[in-house]
Amino acid sequence: MRKNLIVCGYLPEHHYFYNLIETSNKINLVGILDSYNELALKNAYNNNVSCFNSLDEILENFGKIDLAYIPEASFIASEDNRLSISLLERQISVLDENSCNSELLIENLRKANQKNEFYYAYRHIIDTAFFNRMIGIIKDLSREMEIILIDATFEQKNLILISRIIRDSLKINTTINVNNNDAYNYYYLITGEIGSYDYIFKIYNMDNRSMYNNQKHINALTLITNEGSLTIDLTFKNICWHGNNLKPSKTISKNHEISDCESKVLDNFINKRIIERDVQAILNDVAKIKEIDGLLSGGGEKNNAKQLKGKIKTSTHLSLYNQITSSDIGSVIDWNLKIIKSNIYKKYLYYKNDFLDDYFQSMNNYVGMEMMLFLNSKNIFNKQYKKYNCNEIMNKVTSRKTKRNESIIKLWLSQLSNTGFINSDCDKYYWASNVVLKTERDRLYDHLSFLWNWKLGNPLSLEYLKKNIKEMDKLFNGEINCNEILFPQGKIDYAEALYKENTIYKMLNELLALKVAEYILGNCEGDRLSVLEVGAGIGATTSAIFSMLEKMNLQRRCEYIYSDISDFFLQIGREKFTGVSDINYKKIDLNNYRQLKILPQADIIVAAGVLNNVKDVDITLELLYKKIKPKGLLLITEPVGNQIEMLVSQVFMMESILKNDENDNNLFTSEVLWIEKLKTIGFNNIESFPSDSHKYKEFGQRLFVAEK
C-alpha cells in the first residue's frame, strides 16, 4: 500500500528527493505544506500537487498522512521550529533536513517514541554527488599522506554534519573527545581528538546575534598534512588543495559514482526498518553534541540521550552506501520505467474532477464572452433578437476578406452557438441569446485566474490570451503579426508558459520523453540510436527528453538532431542546450518535400505541435514515415477538435485552417482521424495519450506513438 507523503516547504525542481518519489512505487506525494503565496503555489505546481497552509486542511482532504519531509530550505519550518513536533503529535513520521538544536532533537526523539513513529535527522549535503566525491577524496588523501590536524570552521547547526563527515571518511568509530574550550566574542574554540586525529573546531557564537547576523559564515573543513592542506567548502561545495606541490588531478579529483544511498534511506523510512548500529551511532553523537552544546551555552543540565531508544536513523552513516556504476543502472531501469509511467499519470490527478470541470467551464464562458464583446463592438449581437447572416457578420468584422478570416468567423459562430451565447437557424441566421456585460466578463476572468495561476499553468498564459484579445481588430485586419504578440522583442516567456509550463503539455512531454527512453533502452545494443526532432521551436519537448535521458543515464546512447524552419528557434536551441553533447542543429522545412526526401533515416522522429501547420499533413506524414527506420517510432503531440482559447490566439498564425476533411466546425483534426491517417500510411501499434479515463483528455491535446 502506498504511503501518503507531504513536503513541508520549498522543494527545488531538480531536488533528489523529488526524483526518488518519482521512481518509487511506495510513495504518493499528496501536497505541499507552506504559506499560501505565489512562490508556494508555483512550488506546488512545479511538483504537480496542491498547496495547503495548515495540517488540518491536508488531513481534511486526505484523511491519513504517513510521512512528512522537511527540506533544508523550508521557510515554514524556520518560522515554526516546532513543526516536526506538530507532525509527530498527529502520528506522522518525519524526515527532517532542517537544522535544529539538540534540545529540540531530543524532544523530537521522545515524541517519536511516544507516538510510535519515526523521526529521521537527515543532513542536506549528502544528497549530492559532491558528498560522495568529498568522502572519496578524503579517503584518498588519508591513504597517501599522514593527516596532522583537522581544522574546521562552521555554524553550530552543522556540528553533527562535520563530525559525521570526519568519522565516515576516516573510518573512525569513536565519538568526539573534548579537551579544552574557550569562548570568544565571535566564536567558540574547541580542541580535542577524534580517534587518533587532533582537531580544532571554531564554532560561530550565535549568542552574539548582532554580530552573527551581520557576518558571512564559513562552513569549511581543512585537513592539514606535511605536504599541504585540503580545504572543503561545505557552503559553496568547492574543494581546494594548498601546498608546495600540487597533487595530480586524478588523485585529488577522483570520480566517485553517485550511490544509491538515498533510495536505501527512503526504503528504510517507508518500511520503518531500524538498523541498530545507526541508531546507536546517532544517539552517541547526540549525547556528545549535547555535551558540546552545554559548553557553548556555558553549562546546563546534561540529557542522557543514550537512554533514548526512539526510532531514529541518519543517512549520514556511510556504511549504507553501495557504490553503483553506469553498468549496474540498466538492471533497475526497466522496473523504474513502469513506475515512472504510472506515476506520471497519477501525479497529474491531484486536482479533483469538480475543480477541472470548473476550469473548463470558466474558460469556455470567458472566451465566449470576449468573442461576444468583440462582435458587440462591431455592432453585432448587441440587440438580443436581431438576426445576422454570415456574410453580414464578416463585412462588419473586417474589410479584409481572406479565407483565413472567413474560416475563423465560421469557427467562432459554431463555438458561440454550441456554448449557448447565440442561436442559429440552420447556420443561415444568427442572433444573441443574452446580452453580455463587461462586469461579468471581468468577474469571470478573475475566477479563471484563480483556477489557473500556478495550479494548472503559468499566469503568463492568460496574460498572452488577453493580449491577443486586446489586439483582435488588428489581427483580423492583418495590421499586426501574431508572432509579435507571442515573441515580444524576441522574448520567449509567453511561449515557455504555453508549451512548457502548462499542465497538459508537461504531462504529454514527460510521457513522450519516457517513450524515447524506453525505446533507447530496449534497442540500443551497439551503435547509438538517432533521434530527429522536427519543429523543435523553443525546445520545450527537447528539455523533457534530455531530462529523462539524463535521469536514466541514457544521454550518451543517442545522437539528437534539433531541427526547425527558423534560425530564431535554432539559436534558442543552441543557447538552451549549450552544455549538451551529441546534439546537432539543422534547418528543416516540413513543406519542402525535396528536402525531406533526402534526409537520412532516424530511429525516432519527434514532431511536437508542428504538423497542424503544414500545408498537407498527409504528404508530410508519408515522407516522415519513409525517414523512420524499421521498428522505429514517430511521436506526435497535437491539439484535437476545438480549443476555444486558440480561436482567439494561435488560430491567426496557422498557415491554413479547416484542412481536417471532416467538417467546417473543428479547428484541428480529431483523434480518430489522426489514428486513421497513421494507419493508412503504414504505422502499427498506435497509442494515444491521455487515456479515455483520464480527466486531462478534456484539454484537447494528444500524444500519438506510432511504430513503423
Buried (B, 14 or more C-beta within 10 A) or exposed (E): EBBBBBBBBBBEEEBBBBBBBBBBEBBBBBBBBBEEEEEBBBBBBBBBBBBBBEBEBBBEEBEEBBBBBBBBBBBBBEEEEBBBBBBBBBEBBBBBBBBBBBEBBBBBBBBBBEBEBBBBBBBBBBBBBBBBBBBBBBBBBBEEBEBEBBBBBBBBBBBBBBBBBBBBBBEBEEBBEBEEBEEEEEBBEBBBBBBEBBBBBBBBBBEBEEBBEEEEEBBBBBBBBEBBBBBBBBBEBEBEBEEEEEBEEEBBBEEBBBBBBBBBBBBBBBEEEEBEEBBEBBBBBBBBBBBBBBBBEEEEEEBEBEEBEBBBBBBBBBEBBEEBEEEEBEEBBEEBBEBBBEBBBEBBEBBEEEBBEBBBBBBBBBBBBBBBBBBBEBEBBBEEEEBBEBEEBBEBBBEEEEEBBBBBBBBBBBBBBBBEBBBBEEBEBBBBBEEBEEEEBEEBBEBBBEBBBBBBBBBBBBEBBBBBBEBBBBBBEEEBEBEEBBBEEEEBBBBBBBBBBBBBBBBBBBBBBBBBBBBBBEBBEEEBBBBBBBBBBBBBBBBBBBBBBBBBBBBEBBBBBBBBBBEBBBEBBEEBBEEBEEBEBBEBBBBEBEBBEEBEBBBBBBBBBBBBBBEEBEBBBBBBBEBBBEEBBBBBBBBBBBBBBBBBBBBBBBEEBBBBEBEEBBBBBBBEBBBEBBEEBEBEEBBBBBEEEBBBBBBBBBBBBBBB
